Amino acid sequence: FRLTVTDICRLLNYSKSQIERISNRELGCGMMEYINNIRMNEICTLLRWSDMPLAQIAEKTGLYDASHLITFFKGTWERHPADTEKTGKNKPCGFLLPHGF
């Protein structure tokens, strides 16, 4: 999914500042941080439970390509996505939730 704050603004007919204010109040973080947390959770799930190549996971989660996915993943977990276990045990990446959840 390639969801952006701009998409949400258009869909709800709110300004970016209104969306940010609401998301900070209701979710405890900015809207882009929340979207990226959802994206990262989906990446981690796909890395653990599927045999999809990184390029396909990138496309499925709204990133440009495998290189973009690797950079995005390393920015959060400081490790390469290939280091993620395929089983539910010893998970090197946990699920991200906004503050207050």
N, CA, C and O atoms as a MOPAC input file, in Angstrom:
PM7 MOZYME 1SCF
protein

 N      0.82900 1    -1.17900 1     0.00000 1
 C      0.00000 1     0.00000 1     0.00000 1
 C      0.87000 1     1.23700 1     0.00000 1
 O      1.87300 1     1.30200 1     0.71100 1
 N      0.49700 1     2.18900 1    -0.77400 1
 C      1.24600 1     3.45300 1    -0.83500 1
 C      0.37000 1     4.56800 1    -0.28700 1
 O     -0.07300 1     5.44400 1    -1.03000 1
 N      0.13100 1     4.52900 1     0.98000 1
 C     -0.69600 1     5.51700 1     1.64300 1
 C      0.19100 1     6.63800 1     2.17000 1
 O      1.22100 1     6.38600 1     2.79600 1
 N     -0.21700 1     7.86500 1     1.91300 1
 C      0.53800 1     9.02000 1     2.40700 1
 C     -0.38300 1     9.90200 1     3.23900 1
 O     -1.60500 1     9.75500 1     3.20500 1
 N      0.21500 1    10.80800 1     3.97600 1
 C     -0.56900 1    11.77700 1     4.75100 1
 C     -1.42000 1    12.62000 1     3.80300 1
 O     -2.56100 1    12.95700 1     4.11900 1
 N     -0.87100 1    12.95300 1     2.66100 1
 C     -1.62200 1    13.72700 1     1.66400 1
 C     -2.87400 1    12.96800 1     1.21800 1
 O     -3.94100 1    13.56500 1     1.07300 1
 N     -2.74700 1    11.64900 1     1.00000 1
 C     -3.91100 1    10.82900 1     0.64500 1
 C     -4.98500 1    10.90100 1     1.72200 1
 O     -6.17100 1    11.04700 1     1.42600 1
 N     -4.55400 1    10.79800 1     2.97000 1
 C     -5.49900 1    10.84300 1     4.09300 1
 C     -6.17000 1    12.20700 1     4.15200 1
 O     -7.37600 1    12.30000 1     4.38000 1
 N     -5.39500 1    13.26400 1     3.94700 1
 C     -5.95500 1    14.62400 1     3.95000 1
 C     -7.03200 1    14.77800 1     2.88200 1
 O     -8.10500 1    15.32200 1     3.14200 1
 N     -6.73700 1    14.29600 1     1.68600 1
 C     -7.71100 1    14.38400 1     0.59500 1
 C     -8.96100 1    13.56400 1     0.90700 1
 O    -10.08500 1    14.02200 1     0.69900 1
 N     -8.75500 1    12.37400 1     1.40000 1
 C     -9.86400 1    11.47500 1     1.69400 1
 C    -10.80200 1    12.05500 1     2.75600 1
 O    -12.02300 1    11.95600 1     2.63400 1
 N    -10.23200 1    12.65000 1     3.78500 1
 C    -11.02100 1    13.17600 1     4.90200 1
 C    -11.34200 1    14.66600 1     4.79100 1
 O    -12.09900 1    15.21700 1     5.59000 1
 N    -10.75100 1    15.30000 1     3.78500 1
 C    -10.93700 1    16.73900 1     3.58800 1
 C    -10.46900 1    17.55300 1     4.80100 1
 O    -11.14300 1    18.47900 1     5.25200 1
 N     -9.28500 1    17.17200 1     5.31600 1
 C     -8.63800 1    17.88900 1     6.41000 1
 C     -7.28400 1    18.39300 1     5.91600 1
 O     -6.71500 1    17.84800 1     4.97000 1
 N     -6.78200 1    19.42900 1     6.56300 1
 C     -5.43900 1    19.90200 1     6.24200 1
 C     -4.41900 1    18.98000 1     6.91300 1
 O     -4.75600 1    18.21200 1     7.81500 1
 N     -3.18200 1    19.07000 1     6.46200 1
 C     -2.12500 1    18.25000 1     7.04000 1
 C     -1.95500 1    18.55500 1     8.52800 1
 O     -1.75700 1    17.64100 1     9.32900 1
 N     -2.03100 1    19.81700 1     8.89700 1
 C     -1.86600 1    20.17300 1    10.31400 1
 C     -3.01300 1    19.61200 1    11.16200 1
 O     -2.79800 1    19.20700 1    12.30400 1
 N     -4.23300 1    19.58700 1    10.60500 1
 C     -5.35400 1    18.99600 1    11.34300 1
 C     -5.14300 1    17.50100 1    11.53800 1
 O     -5.37600 1    16.97200 1    12.62500 1
 N     -4.70100 1    16.82100 1    10.48200 1
 C     -4.44800 1    15.38000 1    10.56500 1
 C     -3.34900 1    15.09100 1    11.58900 1
 O     -3.47200 1    14.16500 1    12.39100 1
 N     -2.28200 1    15.88200 1    11.56000 1
 C     -1.19100 1    15.67800 1    12.51700 1
 C     -1.65700 1    15.91400 1    13.95400 1
 O     -1.29900 1    15.16000 1    14.85800 1
 N     -2.44300 1    16.94400 1    14.15600 1
 C     -2.95100 1    17.24700 1    15.48800 1
 C     -3.83500 1    16.10100 1    16.00300 1
 O     -3.69900 1    15.67000 1    17.14800 1
 N     -4.73400 1    15.61700 1    15.14700 1
 C     -5.63900 1    14.53500 1    15.52800 1
 C     -4.84500 1    13.24400 1    15.78600 1
 O     -5.08200 1    12.55100 1    16.77600 1
 N     -3.91300 1    12.93300 1    14.89500 1
 C     -3.16200 1    11.68700 1    15.07700 1
 C     -2.28600 1    11.73900 1    16.33000 1
 O     -2.16200 1    10.73800 1    17.03600 1
 N     -1.68500 1    12.88200 1    16.60900 1
 C     -0.89900 1    13.00300 1    17.83700 1
 C     -1.77300 1    12.83800 1    19.07700 1
 O     -1.36700 1    12.20900 1    20.05400 1
 N     -2.95700 1    13.40100 1    19.02700 1
 C     -3.87600 1    13.29900 1    20.16100 1
 C     -4.41600 1    11.87700 1    20.31300 1
 O     -4.43400 1    11.33700 1    21.42000 1
 N     -4.85000 1    11.27500 1    19.22400 1
 C     -5.53300 1     9.97800 1    19.28300 1
 C     -4.58900 1     8.78100 1    19.22600 1
 O     -4.87300 1     7.74200 1    19.82200 1
 N     -3.47000 1     8.91600 1    18.51700 1
 C     -2.57100 1     7.78500 1    18.32200 1
 C     -1.27000 1     7.90800 1    19.10800 1
 O     -0.54200 1     6.93000 1    19.27400 1
 N     -0.98500 1     9.10500 1    19.58700 1
 C      0.23700 1     9.31300 1    20.34600 1
 C      1.47400 1     9.48800 1    19.48600 1
 O      2.59400 1     9.46900 1    19.99700 1
 N      1.28200 1     9.66000 1    18.17700 1
 C      2.40800 1     9.88400 1    17.27000 1
 C      1.86900 1    10.54500 1    16.00500 1
 O      0.65800 1    10.60400 1    15.78900 1
 N      2.77800 1    11.03700 1    15.18000 1
 C      2.38200 1    11.64100 1    13.91800 1
 C      1.81900 1    10.60400 1    12.96000 1
 O      2.07600 1     9.40900 1    13.10900 1
 N      1.05500 1    11.05700 1    11.98300 1
 C      0.40400 1    10.15100 1    11.04100 1
 C      1.42100 1     9.36100 1    10.22900 1
 O      1.22500 1     8.16600 1    10.01100 1
 N      2.50500 1     9.99600 1     9.77300 1
 C      3.50000 1     9.26800 1     8.98000 1
 C      4.19100 1     8.20500 1     9.82100 1
 O      4.46500 1     7.10900 1     9.33200 1
 N      4.47300 1     8.51800 1    11.07300 1
 C      5.07200 1     7.51700 1    11.96700 1
 C      4.11700 1     6.32700 1    12.12200 1
 O      4.54800 1     5.17500 1    12.10400 1
 N      2.84800 1     6.60600 1    12.27000 1
 C      1.85100 1     5.54800 1    12.41100 1
 C      1.78500 1     4.68700 1    11.14200 1
 O      1.75400 1     3.45900 1    11.22200 1
 N      1.76400 1     5.33200 1     9.98200 1
 C      1.74700 1     4.59800 1     8.70900 1
 C      3.00600 1     3.74000 1     8.58300 1
 O      2.93100 1     2.58100 1     8.17400 1
 N      4.15100 1     4.30300 1     8.93300 1
 C      5.39800 1     3.54400 1     8.84300 1
 C      5.43000 1     2.37500 1     9.82500 1
 O      6.01300 1     1.33300 1     9.52400 1
 N      4.81000 1     2.53600 1    10.99800 1
 C      4.71800 1     1.42600 1    11.94200 1
 C      3.87900 1     0.29000 1    11.36100 1
 O      4.24200 1    -0.88000 1    11.48600 1
 N      2.77000 1     0.63000 1    10.73500 1
 C      1.93100 1    -0.38100 1    10.08400 1
 C      2.72300 1    -1.07200 1     8.97300 1
 O      2.69200 1    -2.29600 1     8.84100 1
 N      3.42000 1    -0.28200 1     8.19000 1
 C      4.23300 1    -0.81800 1     7.09300 1
 C      5.30500 1    -1.77200 1     7.64200 1
 O      5.49500 1    -2.86400 1     7.10500 1
 N      5.99900 1    -1.36400 1     8.70300 1
 C      7.05400 1    -2.20000 1     9.27800 1
 C      6.48100 1    -3.48600 1     9.86100 1
 O      7.08900 1    -4.54800 1     9.72900 1
 N      5.33200 1    -3.40400 1    10.49600 1
 C      4.69900 1    -4.61100 1    11.02800 1
 C      4.38900 1    -5.59700 1     9.90300 1
 O      4.58400 1    -6.80200 1    10.06300 1
 N      3.91100 1    -5.09700 1     8.77600 1
 C      3.60600 1    -5.95800 1     7.63900 1
 C      4.88900 1    -6.55900 1     7.05100 1
 O      4.91500 1    -7.73400 1     6.68400 1
 N      5.93900 1    -5.75700 1     6.96300 1
 C      7.22900 1    -6.26300 1     6.47400 1
 C      7.72200 1    -7.39900 1     7.36700 1
 O      8.12500 1    -8.45200 1     6.87300 1
 N      7.68700 1    -7.18300 1     8.68200 1
 C      8.15300 1    -8.21400 1     9.61800 1
 C      7.33100 1    -9.48700 1     9.48000 1
 O      7.88600 1   -10.58600 1     9.48900 1
 N      6.02500 1    -9.35300 1     9.35400 1
 C      5.15900 1   -10.51500 1     9.18700 1
 C      5.52000 1   -11.27300 1     7.91600 1
 O      5.64800 1   -12.49700 1     7.93800 1
 N      5.68300 1   -10.56000 1     6.81900 1
 C      6.01400 1   -11.20500 1     5.54700 1
 C      7.40000 1   -11.84500 1     5.57400 1
 O      7.59800 1   -12.91800 1     5.00400 1
 N      8.35900 1   -11.19400 1     6.23000 1
 C      9.69700 1   -11.77100 1     6.33600 1
 C      9.66600 1   -13.08000 1     7.12500 1
 O     10.35800 1   -14.03700 1     6.77800 1
 N      8.86500 1   -13.11400 1     8.18100 1
 C      8.80900 1   -14.29200 1     9.03500 1
 C      8.02900 1   -15.44200 1     8.43000 1
 O      8.43400 1   -16.59900 1     8.54800 1
 N      6.91500 1   -15.13600 1     7.78400 1
 C      5.96800 1   -16.18500 1     7.43400 1
 C      5.81700 1   -16.44900 1     5.94200 1
 O      5.03200 1   -17.31400 1     5.55600 1
 N      6.53500 1   -15.73900 1     5.10400 1
 C      6.41700 1   -15.99000 1     3.66400 1
 C      7.80000 1   -16.24800 1     3.06000 1
 O      8.83100 1   -16.02600 1     3.69500 1
 N      7.78800 1   -16.71000 1     1.85100 1
 C      9.03400 1   -16.91100 1     1.10600 1
 C      9.18700 1   -15.85700 1     0.01000 1
 O      9.94600 1   -16.04700 1    -0.94000 1
 N      8.46900 1   -14.75700 1     0.14500 1
 C      8.53700 1   -13.69300 1    -0.86200 1
 C      9.93100 1   -13.08100 1    -0.89600 1
 O     10.54800 1   -12.89000 1     0.15200 1
 N     10.43100 1   -12.77500 1    -2.08200 1
 C     11.69800 1   -12.03600 1    -2.16900 1
 C     11.49300 1   -10.59600 1    -1.67100 1
 O     10.37100 1   -10.08900 1    -1.64300 1
 N     12.58600 1    -9.96100 1    -1.28500 1
 C     12.50500 1    -8.59500 1    -0.74700 1
 C     11.83200 1    -7.63600 1    -1.72200 1
 O     11.08400 1    -6.75600 1    -1.29500 1
 N     12.07800 1    -7.78400 1    -3.01200 1
 C     11.46600 1    -6.88400 1    -3.99200 1
 C      9.93900 1    -6.99500 1    -3.96100 1
 O      9.23800 1    -5.99000 1    -4.07300 1
 N      9.43900 1    -8.19600 1    -3.81100 1
 C      7.99100 1    -8.39900 1    -3.76700 1
 C      7.40500 1    -7.85600 1    -2.46400 1
 O      6.32300 1    -7.26900 1    -2.47200 1
 N      8.10500 1    -8.04700 1    -1.34900 1
 C      7.65900 1    -7.49000 1    -0.06700 1
 C      7.64800 1    -5.96700 1    -0.15200 1
 O      6.71800 1    -5.32100 1     0.32900 1
 N      8.67800 1    -5.39800 1    -0.76100 1
 C      8.74100 1    -3.94100 1    -0.93000 1
 C      7.52600 1    -3.44500 1    -1.70000 1
 O      6.86600 1    -2.49200 1    -1.28400 1
 N      7.23400 1    -4.09100 1    -2.82000 1
 C      6.09200 1    -3.67600 1    -3.64200 1
 C      4.77900 1    -3.80700 1    -2.86700 1
 O      3.92000 1    -2.92800 1    -2.93800 1
 N      4.63400 1    -4.89000 1    -2.14100 1
 C      3.39900 1    -5.15100 1    -1.39400 1
 C      3.19100 1    -4.14200 1    -0.25400 1
 O      2.05400 1    -3.85600 1     0.12100 1
 N      4.27900 1    -3.61000 1     0.29000 1
 C      4.17000 1    -2.70400 1     1.43600 1
 C      4.37700 1    -1.23400 1     1.06500 1
 O      4.53300 1    -0.38900 1     1.94700 1
 N      4.37900 1    -0.92900 1    -0.22100 1
 C      4.41200 1     0.46800 1    -0.64700 1
 C      5.78900 1     1.08700 1    -0.72900 1
 O      5.91100 1     2.31100 1    -0.77800 1
 N      6.83600 1     0.26600 1    -0.74400 1
 C      8.18500 1     0.77700 1    -0.92000 1
 C      8.59300 1     0.58400 1    -2.37600 1
 O      8.00000 1    -0.22600 1    -3.08800 1
 N      9.59400 1     1.31900 1    -2.81200 1
 C      9.94400 1     1.33300 1    -4.22800 1
 C     10.56700 1     0.03200 1    -4.71700 1
 O     10.20500 1    -0.47600 1    -5.77800 1
 N     11.50400 1    -0.50200 1    -3.94300 1
 C     12.22300 1    -1.69800 1    -4.36900 1
 C     12.91200 1    -2.32500 1    -3.16800 1
 O     12.77700 1    -1.82900 1    -2.04900 1
 N     13.64700 1    -3.40900 1    -3.38600 1
 C     14.32700 1    -4.11900 1    -2.30200 1
 C     15.33300 1    -3.22000 1    -1.58800 1
 O     15.46900 1    -3.29300 1    -0.36700 1
 N     16.03000 1    -2.38400 1    -2.33000 1
 C     17.00800 1    -1.47800 1    -1.72700 1
 C     16.33300 1    -0.50300 1    -0.75600 1
 O     16.84400 1    -0.25100 1     0.33600 1
 N     15.19300 1     0.03800 1    -1.15900 1
 C     14.44100 1     0.94700 1    -0.29700 1
 C     13.95600 1     0.21200 1     0.95300 1
 O     13.99000 1     0.77000 1     2.05000 1
 N     13.50300 1    -1.03900 1     0.79400 1
 C     13.05400 1    -1.83500 1     1.93100 1
 C     14.20900 1    -2.06200 1     2.91100 1
 O     14.03200 1    -1.92200 1     4.12100 1
 N     15.37500 1    -2.40700 1     2.39800 1
 C     16.53600 1    -2.65100 1     3.25900 1
 C     16.89200 1    -1.39200 1     4.04800 1
 O     17.13000 1    -1.46600 1     5.25400 1
 N     16.93000 1    -0.24800 1     3.38600 1
 C     17.23900 1     1.01900 1     4.05500 1
 C     16.19000 1     1.34500 1     5.11300 1
 O     16.53300 1     1.73700 1     6.22800 1
 N     14.91000 1     1.18400 1     4.76600 1
 C     13.80000 1     1.42800 1     5.69100 1
 C     13.90800 1     0.51000 1     6.90900 1
 O     13.75900 1     0.96500 1     8.04300 1
 N     14.16300 1    -0.76700 1     6.68100 1
 C     14.26100 1    -1.76000 1     7.74300 1
 C     15.44600 1    -1.47200 1     8.66000 1
 O     15.31300 1    -1.49300 1     9.88300 1
 N     16.60300 1    -1.20400 1     8.06100 1
 C     17.80800 1    -0.91500 1     8.85000 1
 C     17.64100 1     0.35400 1     9.67900 1
 O     18.19900 1     0.45800 1    10.77100 1
 N     16.88000 1     1.31400 1     9.17000 1
 C     16.64300 1     2.55000 1     9.90800 1
 C     15.85800 1     2.32200 1    11.18700 1
 O     15.97900 1     3.09200 1    12.13900 1
 N     15.05800 1     1.27100 1    11.21200 1
 C     14.26700 1     0.95100 1    12.39800 1
 C     14.97100 1    -0.06300 1    13.29200 1
 O     15.05900 1     0.12900 1    14.50400 1
 N     15.47200 1    -1.14500 1    12.69300 1
 C     15.98200 1    -2.27300 1    13.48200 1
 C     17.50000 1    -2.39700 1    13.50000 1
 O     18.03800 1    -3.24800 1    14.20900 1
 N     18.20000 1    -1.56100 1    12.73200 1
 C     19.66800 1    -1.57200 1    12.69300 1
 C     20.22000 1    -2.94900 1    12.33500 1
 O     21.25200 1    -3.37000 1    12.85900 1
 N     19.53200 1    -3.63500 1    11.45000 1
 C     19.99900 1    -4.92400 1    10.93300 1
 C     19.37000 1    -5.15500 1     9.57500 1
 O     18.39900 1    -4.49300 1     9.20900 1
 N     19.91600 1    -6.07900 1     8.84200 1
 C     19.41900 1    -6.40500 1     7.50100 1
 C     18.16000 1    -7.26400 1     7.62700 1
 O     18.08800 1    -8.11500 1     8.51300 1
 N     17.17400 1    -7.06100 1     6.76600 1
 C     15.96000 1    -7.87500 1     6.84500 1
 C     16.21900 1    -9.37400 1     6.70200 1
 O     15.43400 1   -10.17700 1     7.20600 1
 N     17.29600 1    -9.76800 1     6.03000 1
 C     17.61200 1   -11.18900 1     5.87600 1
 C     17.94400 1   -11.84500 1     7.21000 1
 O     17.94000 1   -13.07200 1     7.31200 1
 N     18.23200 1   -11.04200 1     8.23700 1
 C     18.54600 1   -11.57500 1     9.56100 1
 C     17.28600 1   -11.93500 1    10.35000 1
 O     17.38200 1   -12.42000 1    11.47800 1
 N     16.13700 1   -11.70800 1     9.78200 1
 C     14.87600 1   -12.00300 1    10.45900 1
 C     14.59100 1   -13.49500 1    10.36600 1
 O     14.64800 1   -14.08800 1     9.28900 1
 N     14.28800 1   -14.08400 1    11.50200 1
 C     13.97000 1   -15.51800 1    11.56100 1
 C     12.68900 1   -15.80500 1    10.79100 1
 O     11.78800 1   -14.96800 1    10.73900 1
 N     12.61200 1   -16.96500 1    10.20800 1
 C     11.40800 1   -17.38300 1     9.48600 1
 C     10.34100 1   -17.93000 1    10.42000 1
 O      9.18900 1   -18.06700 1    10.00700 1
 N     10.68000 1   -18.24600 1    11.65800 1
 C      9.69400 1   -18.79100 1    12.58700 1
 C      9.27300 1   -17.71500 1    13.56500 1
 O      9.86000 1   -16.63300 1    13.59600 1
 N      8.28000 1   -17.99900 1    14.34800 1
 C      7.81000 1   -17.04900 1    15.34100 1
 C      8.71900 1   -16.96200 1    16.54900 1
 O      8.49300 1   -16.13000 1    17.42800 1
 N      9.74100 1   -17.79800 1    16.61600 1
 C     10.65800 1   -17.80500 1    17.75400 1
 C     11.79600 1   -16.82300 1    17.52500 1
 O     12.18200 1   -16.56600 1    16.38400 1
 N     12.32100 1   -16.28400 1    18.59000 1
 C     13.50000 1   -15.40800 1    18.52200 1
 C     13.34700 1   -14.29900 1    17.48500 1
 O     14.22400 1   -14.09400 1    16.64500 1
 N     12.26000 1   -13.60900 1    17.54900 1
 C     11.96300 1   -12.56500 1    16.57000 1
 C     12.91000 1   -11.37800 1    16.74700 1
 O     12.91200 1   -10.75900 1    17.81100 1
 N     13.70400 1   -11.04700 1    15.74400 1
 C     14.57700 1    -9.89200 1    15.86100 1
 C     13.84300 1    -8.57500 1    15.65700 1
 O     14.40300 1    -7.51500 1    15.93800 1
 N     12.63000 1    -8.61300 1    15.18600 1
 C     11.87600 1    -7.36400 1    15.10600 1
 C     10.51400 1    -7.60800 1    15.72400 1
 O      9.80200 1    -8.54000 1    15.35000 1
 N     10.16700 1    -6.77200 1    16.65800 1
 C      8.87600 1    -6.88600 1    17.31600 1
 C      7.89600 1    -5.95000 1    16.64500 1
 O      8.26200 1    -5.19400 1    15.74500 1
 N      6.68200 1    -5.99900 1    17.07200 1
 C      5.67300 1    -5.14000 1    16.46800 1
 C      5.73000 1    -3.75600 1    17.08500 1
 O      5.87300 1    -3.60600 1    18.29800 1
 N      5.61800 1    -2.76100 1    16.24600 1
 C      5.68200 1    -1.36700 1    16.67000 1
 C      4.27700 1    -0.83400 1    16.88700 1
 O      3.39700 1    -1.02200 1    16.04700 1
 N      4.07500 1    -0.18900 1    17.98100 1
 C      2.80600 1     0.48200 1    18.24200 1
 C      3.10600 1     1.92400 1    18.61300 1
 O      4.15700 1     2.21300 1    19.18500 1
 N      2.20000 1     2.82100 1    18.29600 1
 C      2.41500 1     4.20800 1    18.71100 1
 C      2.39500 1     4.32100 1    20.22900 1
 O      1.89900 1     3.43600 1    20.92500 1
 N      2.93100 1     5.40600 1    20.72100 1
 C      2.96500 1     5.65000 1    22.15700 1
 C      1.56200 1     5.59100 1    22.73300 1
 O      0.61100 1     6.07000 1    22.11700 1
 N      1.43200 1     5.00200 1    23.91700 1
 C      0.14900 1     4.96900 1    24.58900 1
 C     -0.69400 1     3.73300 1    24.27400 1
 O     -1.78500 1     3.59000 1    24.82600 1
 N     -0.22300 1     2.83800 1    23.40700 1
 C     -0.99000 1     1.62800 1    23.09200 1
 C     -0.48800 1     0.48700 1    23.94100 1
 O     -0.99600 1    -0.63000 1    23.83600 1

